[in-house]
């Protein structure tokens, strides 16, 4: 079993240390795990709230408003379910050692990008190329 990595509370990955060293990997593992847990906690709260909030509302406008709110909440939770899947994928990449490297070029993804979007799979340059291609195909 691996030895636990100790991180200071204020640790931030820096460009002057080896890329994806044990501390950086542990930093991103924790960041992703906490993000996932926060989403799952929100989902549990939503389910409990929706079960407790089921009631008969006689006013048609109030009922429609509540149903719209529920539909919006369910759409939000569905997006978050997809996000959890991406977080789990990033955690698997951490385990297999491919996390932090562009899936297209194999080059390191910048630490700033990973910190802002820890589920990123493409470097900024590769992402921009991908988006330009998508735009060209959409405009056809």
Buried (B, 14 or more C-beta within 10 A) or exposed (E): EEEEBEBEEEBEBEEEEEEBEEBBBBBBBEBBEEBBEEBBEEBEEBEEEEEEEEEEEEEEEEEEEBEEEBEEEEEEBEEBEEBBEBBEEBBEBBEEEBBBBBEBEEEBBBBEBBBEBBBBBBBBBBBEBEEEEEEEEEEE
